[in-house]
Amino acid sequence: MVKVQVSTNELVAGRYRLLEGVHHEEGREGWHGQDVESERPVTLTRSRLPAHLREEAELRTAVRITRESEALGLVCPGRVSVVIDVVEDKDFLWTVTARPEGIPLSALLGHGPVDYVRAARIGLGVLDVLGAAHQEGITHGDLSPGQVWVEERGGVTVAGFGLMGASASPRVTAPSYASPEQARGEGGGPATDLWALGAIMYEMVEGRPAIRDRGGLEATFRAVERLPIRAPLSAGPLGPAIQGLLRRDPVERVPESVVREALTRILKAELDEDSMPTETLPVFRDLDAPPARRVWGKVPLSRPVLLGGALAVTVVCFAGLTAAGGLSERGTSASGPASSPKVSATPSPTPSASPSSTVAQQAPSTSPSPTSSSSASASPSPSHTLTDDPPTGFFRYTAPQGFSVALPKGWKPVRTESSADGSYRVTLGAGGDPRTLVVTYSTQLTSDPVAVWREVDTSLRGDSIAYERLGDIRAVTYQGYKGADMEWLSTNDGVRERTFGRGYLIGDHEGFSLRWTTPAADWDTAADQAALTTFLRTFKGGSQ
C-alpha cells in the first residue's frame, strides 16, 4: 500500500486519473477513472478509514481486502468488484477495481423510487452475493446503495467487501445504513448485511431512506438505534420482507433463505399476468402479535411466521448469530444443535413419567473426524441413571431459574435472557474456554420434538456459515420424556464448531433443550466427551 497526497492536479498514487464522480455518501466517494499505465478504465472509491483499519499494518489491510474480494470473485464471477489496488490517503482508503457494468444504485435512486418488482430483482441479486459471501465466512458490513451497481437489464455487482467485515469498529461510511448493533459499536455480521439490504430495498420502493442521515456519525447512529421506521407504503407484496429485514434485534431478522423465497415468488408471479403476487407470496405475521411457538435454543422473543397457500414455513432467526454482532457470547454462536448420533430407540413415555427413571442416553459421537459425512453416527452408550453426583473436576450448579447441572469447575453463566411468558435461555461457560452449554426453557413448543429440530435445521441453513447437519434428527427418550437430538457443524469467527443439541418436552408445549458447542477439532477428546456425557447425565429441569 502506498501513502499519497491527493489534489486535483495529481494522480492517485501517481497512477490513477480521476475522470468523473459517480456517487457520494457520508464518508465515501466514488469516481470513474483510468489507470494511466495500462490505459484501462477503473473505478476508485475513497472511504473514511474505520478504527480497526487504522490500527492494522498497511500491508495487512491491503492483503485482506484484496484477498476477500478475489475469493468472492471466484465464487460470484462478474458479480463482485474485485479490488486490484489499495491506496492509503491520510484518514482515507482508496480501493481500485475494474469498472463495473451499469451505474451505482445511489445514482438510480436519484431519479426517484422504483417499482417493487425491480426492487425485488435488484434485492435478489444483492442477496445472492451476500449469501455466497456468508458461506465463505465473509461479511460485508458496509453495504449501501453506493456499493451496489445495477445494469440496465437487471444484473447486479456488489463492491466494498473488506472495509468493515465483522469488525466491532463502528461503521464510519454511509451511517444511515448501519444496523442498530453497528450503531451501538457491537460489530457486524450476516444479520447486519441483511439489515442494510432491507434499508436499501425500503429506499428503492419509497424513494426515501428508512433512516435519514443526520449530518454526523453520532447523530445518525442515535437515529438508527432509537427512531421507529415507518411501514413502507409503496412496497406492495415486498413490504413484509422489508419489514422482516428491518427488525432491530438481529436474532429476529428473517434469514436469507426466507427472504430469497419471498423475492423469488414476487418475480415468478410477475411472469404471469393473471397472478396476484399477494396471493402466492408468504405473508409475514405481524411481529407485535402473540409469539409463535418457539424452537429449541431460540432466544425467548417473538418471531415471524411465513404462511403462503400450502406453505407454512416457521422463520427461526436463530440465536446463533454471534458473527452478526447481536450477541457476543459464544453461547449464541452460529452453530446450533446438531443431529445426533444413533441412540437407543424406545417408546416415548408420557410427560408424566418419572424423570428419575432409568433412561436410554446417548454418548457423544465418536466419528473419526469433525468433518464426517452426514451419514456418520456414533454408537449409543449404555443406559445411565440420573444422578446428582458430579464427577471429579465438576461441581453441581443450581441456577436461579431452578434447573441444575454438573459443570466443569470455573464455569458460570455468561449470558441470561428471559421473556414475560417465563421462557429463558442461559449460556454457561468460562473465560478462555471456547466451549459452551446453552440451557433453554420454552413454553410455546410444538408437540413433536423432531419437528422442532427440523425448524432449527431449516433456519440454520440460511443463517449459519458453512452449515452442515450430521446425520438424521432422531427421536429419543430422555429422563422419561419425549425428546429429539440434532448435531451439526458450522463456522464461527473462522473456527469450525460442532454442536450437539437435545430437546425434550415436559408438558404439552413446554420443554428444555441442552446445546453443547465445542471446536470441531476437539470433539473426540476425552475432556469433551466426558463433559457432554456429564451434562446429559446430571441435568435437572427447574419444573421437574
C-alpha positions in Angstrom: 0.0 0.0 0.0 1.3 3.4 -1.0 0.7 6.6 1.1 -0.3 9.5 -1.1 -1.4 13.1 -1.0 -4.2 13.8 -3.4 -5.1 17.1 -5.1 -7.0 18.0 -8.2 -3.7 18.2 -10.1 -2.3 14.9 -9.1 -2.9 11.3 -10.0 -4.0 9.0 -7.2 -0.8 7.1 -6.2 0.8 8.6 -9.3 -1.1 6.1 -11.4 -4.9 6.6 -11.4 -6.6 9.6 -13.0 -10.0 10.7 -11.7 -12.4 11.4 -14.6 -16.0 11.6 -13.3 -17.6 11.4 -9.9 -20.3 8.7 -9.8 -21.6 8.6 -6.2 -21.2 10.4 -2.9 -22.3 9.2 0.6 -21.2 10.2 4.1 -17.6 9.1 4.4 -17.4 7.7 0.9 -17.0 9.0 -2.7 -16.6 7.2 -6.0 -15.2 8.1 -9.4 -14.7 6.6 -12.8 -11.0 6.8 -13.6 -8.2 5.4 -15.7 -5.1 3.5 -15.0 -2.6 5.6 -16.9 -0.1 2.8 -17.1 -2.4 0.2 -18.6 -4.9 2.7 -20.0 -7.8 0.6 -18.8 -10.9 2.1 -17.2 -11.2 1.6 -13.4 -13.4 2.7 -10.6 -11.9 4.3 -7.5 -13.7 4.6 -4.1 -12.4 6.8 -1.3 -13.7 5.7 2.1 -13.1 7.0 5.5 -10.9 4.6 7.5 -12.7 2.8 10.4 -10.8 2.4 13.6 -9.8 -1.2 13.1 -8.1 -0.4 9.8 -6.2 2.5 11.4 -4.7 0.0 13.8 -3.8 -2.6 11.2 -0.5 -2.6 9.4 -0.8 -1.1 5.9 0.2 -4.3 4.1 -2.1 -6.4 6.1 -5.1 -4.2 5.3 -4.3 -4.3 1.6 -3.8 -8.0 1.5 -7.0 -8.7 3.5 -9.2 -6.5 1.3 -7.8 -7.8 -2.0 -8.0 -11.4 -0.8 -11.6 -11.2 0.3 -12.7 -9.6 -3.0 -10.7 -12.2 -5.0 -12.2 -15.1 -3.1 -15.7 -13.8 -3.7 -14.9 -13.0 -7.4 -14.2 -16.7 -7.8 -17.5 -17.7 -6.1 -19.6 -15.0 -7.9 -17.8 -14.2 -11.1 -18.8 -10.9 -12.6 -21.0 -10.0 -9.5 -18.3 -8.7 -7.1 -16.0 -5.8 -7.8 -12.6 -7.4 -7.4 -10.0 -5.0 -5.8 -6.9 -4.6 -7.9 -5.2 -2.0 -5.7 -5.4 -0.4 -2.3 -4.0 3.1 -1.6 -3.8 4.9 1.8 -4.5 8.6 1.9 -4.2 10.0 5.4 -7.5 9.1 7.1 -9.0 7.6 4.0 -8.5 4.5 1.9 -8.8 4.2 -1.8 -9.8 0.9 -3.4 -9.3 0.5 -7.1 -11.4 -2.0 -9.1 -12.2 -2.8 -12.7 -15.1 -0.6 -13.8 -18.4 -2.5 -13.1 -21.2 -2.5 -15.6 -24.1 -0.2 -15.0 -24.4 2.6 -12.6 -24.4 2.9 -8.8 -27.8 2.3 -7.2 -27.4 5.6 -5.5 -27.4 7.3 -8.9 -30.5 5.3 -9.9 -32.3 6.4 -6.7 -31.6 10.0 -7.5 -34.3 9.7 -10.2 -36.9 8.6 -7.7 -38.4 5.3 -6.4 -38.6 2.1 -8.5 -41.5 -0.4 -8.6 -41.5 -3.3 -6.2 -40.7 -5.8 -9.0 -37.5 -4.1 -10.0 -36.6 -3.6 -6.3 -37.2 -7.4 -5.8 -35.0 -8.2 -8.7 -32.1 -6.0 -7.5 -32.6 -7.2 -3.9 -32.4 -10.8 -5.0 -29.2 -10.1 -6.9 -27.6 -8.5 -3.9 -28.8 -11.3 -1.6 -27.2 -13.9 -3.9 -23.8 -12.2 -3.4 -24.3 -11.8 0.3 -25.3 -15.4 0.7 -22.3 -16.6 -1.1 -20.1 -14.3 1.0 -21.6 -15.5 4.2 -21.0 -19.1 3.2 -17.3 -18.2 2.7 -17.2 -16.7 6.2 -17.1 -13.1 4.8 -19.3 -10.3 6.0 -19.7 -7.1 4.0 -20.5 -4.8 6.9 -20.5 -1.6 4.8 -23.4 -2.2 2.3 -25.2 0.9 0.9 -26.6 2.0 -2.4 -23.2 3.3 -3.4 -21.8 -0.2 -3.2 -24.4 -1.7 -5.5 -24.0 -1.4 -9.2 -27.1 -2.0 -11.3 -27.1 -2.9 -15.0 -29.9 -1.9 -17.4 -31.0 -5.5 -17.9 -31.0 -6.2 -14.1 -27.6 -7.6 -13.3 -26.1 -6.6 -10.0 -22.5 -6.1 -8.9 -21.5 -5.6 -5.3 -18.4 -3.6 -4.2 -16.9 -2.7 -0.9 -16.0 -6.1 0.7 -13.2 -5.9 3.2 -13.6 -2.4 4.6 -15.6 -3.3 7.7 -16.4 -7.0 7.7 -17.3 -8.5 11.2 -15.2 -5.9 13.0 -16.5 -4.3 16.2 -15.3 -0.9 15.0 -18.2 1.5 14.4 -19.1 1.9 10.8 -17.9 5.3 9.5 -19.3 5.3 6.0 -23.0 5.7 5.0 -24.1 5.5 8.6 -27.8 5.7 7.9 -27.5 2.1 6.5 -25.8 0.8 9.7 -27.7 -1.7 11.6 -28.7 -1.0 15.3 -26.0 -3.3 16.6 -23.4 -1.5 14.4 -24.7 1.9 15.7 -24.1 0.6 19.2 -20.5 -0.4 18.3 -21.2 -4.1 18.7 -19.8 -5.2 15.4 -21.3 -6.6 12.2 -22.1 -10.0 10.7 -24.6 -11.7 8.4 -27.6 -10.1 10.2 -26.0 -6.7 9.7 -25.8 -7.2 6.0 -29.5 -8.2 5.9 -30.5 -5.0 7.7 -28.6 -3.0 5.1 -30.4 -4.9 2.3 -33.7 -4.2 3.9 -32.8 -0.5 4.2 -31.8 -0.4 0.5 -35.0 -2.1 -0.7 -37.0 0.3 1.5 -35.4 3.3 -0.2 -35.9 1.8 -3.6 -39.7 1.5 -3.2 -40.3 4.5 -1.0 -38.0 7.0 -2.6 -36.6 8.0 0.8 -34.2 6.3 3.3 -35.6 4.3 6.1 -33.4 6.5 8.4 -32.2 9.8 7.1 -28.6 10.9 7.5 -28.5 13.4 10.4 -25.3 15.2 9.3 -22.9 13.4 11.6 -22.0 9.9 12.6 -23.1 10.1 16.2 -26.4 11.8 15.4 -27.2 9.3 12.7 -26.2 6.3 14.8 -28.6 7.6 17.5 -31.4 7.8 14.9 -30.7 4.3 13.7 -30.7 2.9 17.2 -33.8 4.7 18.5 -36.1 6.1 15.9 -39.0 3.9 14.6 -39.2 3.1 11.0 -42.5 3.9 9.2 -44.0 0.9 7.4 -43.4 1.2 3.6 -46.4 2.5 1.7 -45.4 1.6 -1.8 -43.7 -1.8 -1.4 -46.7 -3.9 -2.3 -46.0 -7.6 -1.6 -42.4 -6.7 -1.0 -43.4 -4.8 2.2 -43.4 -7.8 4.6 -40.0 -8.9 3.6 -38.6 -5.4 4.0 -40.1 -5.1 7.5 -38.8 -8.6 8.4 -35.3 -7.5 7.5 -35.6 -4.2 9.5 -36.1 -5.9 12.8 -33.9 -4.1 15.4 -33.0 -7.3 17.2 -30.6 -9.2 14.8 -31.9 -12.5 16.2 -35.4 -11.6 14.8 -34.4 -10.7 11.3 -35.7 -13.1 8.7 -32.9 -15.4 7.4 -31.5 -15.2 3.9 -33.4 -18.3 2.7 -36.7 -16.9 3.7 -36.0 -13.5 2.0 -34.9 -15.3 -1.1 -38.2 -17.3 -1.1 -40.3 -14.1 -0.9 -38.3 -12.2 -3.6 -38.4 -15.2 -5.9 -42.2 -15.5 -5.6 -42.7 -11.9 -6.4 -40.7 -12.3 -9.7 -42.4 -15.6 -10.6 -45.8 -14.0 -10.0 -44.9 -11.1 -12.3 -44.3 -13.5 -15.2 -48.0 -14.5 -15.1 -50.2 -11.5 -15.9 -53.1 -13.3 -14.2 -51.2 -14.0 -11.0 -51.6 -11.8 -8.0 -48.3 -11.7 -6.0 -50.1 -11.2 -2.7 -51.9 -14.5 -3.2 -48.8 -16.6 -3.8 -46.3 -14.8 -1.5 -45.6 -15.9 2.0 -47.0 -13.4 4.5 -45.0 -12.3 7.5 -47.2 -12.4 10.6 -47.2 -9.1 12.5 -44.3 -9.3 14.9 -46.3 -7.4 17.5 -48.8 -10.3 17.6 -48.5 -13.0 20.2 -45.4 -15.0 19.6 -45.5 -18.2 17.6 -44.3 -21.4 19.1 -40.6 -21.4 19.8 -37.9 -23.8 18.9 -35.1 -25.3 20.9 -32.5 -22.7 21.7 -34.5 -19.8 20.3 -34.0 -16.5 22.2 -37.2 -16.0 24.1 -38.6 -13.4 21.9 -41.4 -13.3 19.3 -40.5 -14.4 15.8 -42.1 -14.0 12.3 -44.0 -16.8 10.7 -44.4 -17.3 7.0 -47.7 -18.5 5.6 -48.5 -18.9 1.9 -51.0 -21.3 0.4 -49.9 -24.8 1.5 -46.6 -23.3 2.6 -46.2 -22.9 6.3 -42.6 -22.0 7.0 -41.6 -21.1 10.5 -38.9 -18.5 10.5 -36.3 -19.1 13.2 -33.8 -16.2 13.3 -31.7 -18.5 15.5 -29.9 -17.2 18.5 -26.6 -18.2 16.9 -25.6 -15.0 15.2 -22.6 -14.2 17.2 -20.9 -13.3 14.0 -23.8 -10.9 13.4 -22.6 -8.9 16.5 -26.0 -9.0 18.2 -24.9 -11.5 20.8 -21.3 -11.5 21.9 -21.0 -14.7 24.0 -20.1 -17.9 22.4 -23.4 -19.4 23.6 -25.0 -17.5 20.8 -22.7 -18.8 18.2 -23.9 -19.6 14.7 -23.5 -23.2 15.4 -26.6 -24.7 16.9 -28.0 -28.1 17.9 -26.8 -30.9 15.8 -28.3 -34.1 14.6 -27.5 -36.8 16.9 -25.5 -39.9 16.6 -27.6 -43.1 16.8 -29.5 -43.5 20.0 -31.4 -46.3 21.5 -35.0 -46.2 20.2 -37.5 -46.7 23.0 -41.2 -45.9 23.0 -41.8 -42.4 24.2 -43.4 -42.3 27.6 -46.0 -39.8 28.6 -44.7 -36.5 30.1 -45.8 -37.5 33.5 -43.3 -40.4 33.6 -40.9 -40.1 36.5 -37.8 -38.1 35.4 -35.7 -40.1 37.8 -36.3 -43.4 35.9 -33.5 -45.2 34.1 -33.3 -43.8 30.6 -31.5 -44.6 27.3 -28.9 -41.9 26.8 -26.6 -41.0 24.0 -22.9 -40.7 24.3 -21.0 -38.1 22.3 -20.3 -39.1 18.7 -17.1 -40.9 18.1 -16.8 -40.1 14.5 -13.2 -40.2 13.2 -13.1 -36.6 12.2 -15.1 -33.4 12.8 -16.0 -33.2 9.1 -17.6 -36.6 9.0 -20.4 -37.1 6.4 -24.0 -36.7 7.3 -24.3 -40.5 7.5 -21.8 -40.9 10.2 -23.1 -41.6 13.6 -21.9 -42.9 17.0 -22.9 -46.0 18.9 -25.2 -45.4 21.8 -23.8 -45.5 25.2 -25.2 -47.8 27.9 -28.2 -46.5 29.8 -27.4 -44.2 32.7 -29.4 -43.4 35.8 -29.9 -39.7 36.5 -27.7 -38.8 39.4 -26.8 -35.7 41.5 -23.2 -36.8 41.9 -20.8 -34.7 39.9 -17.6 -36.4 38.7 -14.1 -35.2 39.5 -13.4 -31.8 38.1 -17.1 -30.8 38.1 -19.5 -29.2 40.5 -23.3 -29.1 40.7 -24.6 -25.7 39.7 -28.2 -24.7 40.6 -29.4 -21.8 38.5 -31.8 -19.1 39.9 -34.2 -20.3 37.2 -34.4 -23.6 39.0 -32.6 -26.0 36.7 -29.3 -27.7 37.8 -26.5 -29.4 36.1 -22.9 -30.5 36.8 -20.5 -28.1 35.2 -16.7 -28.0 34.8 -15.1 -26.1 37.7 -14.7 -22.4 36.9 -17.8 -22.3 34.7 -20.7 -19.9 35.3 -23.5 -18.2 33.4 -22.1 -15.8 30.8 -25.4 -14.6 29.4 -29.0 -14.9 30.5 -32.1 -13.9 28.6 -35.8 -14.2 29.6 -39.2 -13.2 28.4 -42.5 -12.4 30.1 -44.0 -15.8 29.4 -41.4 -17.5 31.6 -39.2 -18.7 28.8 -35.5 -18.2 29.3 -32.1 -19.1 27.9 -28.8 -19.4 29.9 -25.4 -19.7 28.3 -22.8 -21.3 30.5 -19.1 -21.2 30.0 -15.8 -19.8 31.2 -13.4 -17.2 30.1 -10.7 -18.6 27.7 -12.8 -21.8 27.2 -14.2 -22.0 23.7 -16.9 -24.5 24.7 -20.4 -23.5 25.9 -23.5 -25.2 27.2 -26.8 -23.4 26.4 -29.9 -24.3 28.5 -33.2 -23.1 27.1 -36.7 -23.4 28.6 -39.6 -22.7 26.3 -43.3 -22.5 26.9 -44.5 -22.5 23.3 -43.2 -25.6 21.7 -45.0 -27.9 19.3 -45.9 -31.4 20.5 -43.3 -33.1 18.2 -39.6 -32.7 19.3 -38.4 -33.9 15.9 -40.4 -31.3 14.1 -39.0 -28.6 16.4 -35.4 -29.5 15.4 -36.5 -29.5 11.7 -37.4 -25.9 12.1 -34.0 -25.2 13.6 -32.3 -27.1 10.8 -34.2 -25.0 8.2 -33.2 -21.8 9.9 -29.5 -22.7 10.3 -29.2 -23.5 6.6 -30.0 -19.9 5.9 -28.3 -18.2 8.9 -25.1 -20.1 9.6 -21.8 -20.1 7.9 -20.8 -23.4 6.2 -23.6 -25.2 8.0 -23.7 -29.0 7.7 -26.1 -31.2 9.6 -24.6 -34.5 10.7 -26.9 -37.5 10.4 -30.6 -37.5 10.9 -32.8 -35.8 13.5 -33.6 -38.7 15.9 -36.4 -39.2 18.4 -35.1 -40.1 21.9 -36.4 -40.8 25.3 -34.7 -38.6 28.0 -35.5 -38.8 31.7 -38.8 -40.4 30.8 -39.9 -37.7 28.4 -40.2 -37.4 24.6 -37.2 -35.8 23.1 -35.1 -35.4 19.9 -31.4 -34.9 19.1 -29.7 -33.0 16.3 -26.0 -32.4 15.6 -24.2 -30.1 13.1 -21.1 -28.3 12.0 -20.8 -24.6 11.3 -18.1 -21.9 11.3 -17.9 -19.1 13.8 -15.2 -16.4 13.7 -13.2 -18.7 11.4 -13.4 -21.6 13.8 -15.1 -24.8 12.7 -17.5 -25.8 15.5 -19.6 -28.9 16.2 -22.8 -28.7 18.2 -24.9 -31.4 19.8 -28.5 -30.5 20.8 -31.0 -32.4 22.8 -34.5 -31.1 23.4 -37.3 -32.7 25.3 -40.9 -31.9 26.4 -42.1 -31.9 30.0 -45.6 -30.8 29.1 -47.9 -30.1 26.2 -46.0 -27.1 25.0 -43.1 -26.6 27.4 -39.7 -28.2 27.5 -36.0 -27.8 27.8 -33.1 -28.0 25.4 -29.3 -28.5 26.0 -26.9 -27.3 23.3 -23.3 -28.3 23.6 -20.8 -26.4 21.3 -17.1 -27.1 21.0 -14.4 -26.6 18.4 -14.9 -29.5 15.9 -11.2 -30.4 16.2 -11.7 -31.2 19.9 -14.9 -33.1 19.6 -13.3 -36.6 20.1 -11.1 -35.5 23.1 -11.7 -37.3 26.4 -12.5 -34.0 28.1 -15.2 -33.0 25.6 -16.7 -36.5 25.6 -16.8 -36.6 29.4 -18.4 -33.1 29.5 -21.2 -33.9 27.2 -21.9 -37.3 29.0 -21.9 -35.5 32.4 -24.3 -32.7 31.2 -26.8 -35.3 29.9 -26.5 -37.5 33.0 -26.8 -34.7 35.6 -29.2 -32.1 34.1 -32.5 -31.5 36.0 -35.1 -29.1 34.7 -36.5 -26.4 37.0 -40.0 -27.7 36.9 -39.1 -31.4 37.1 
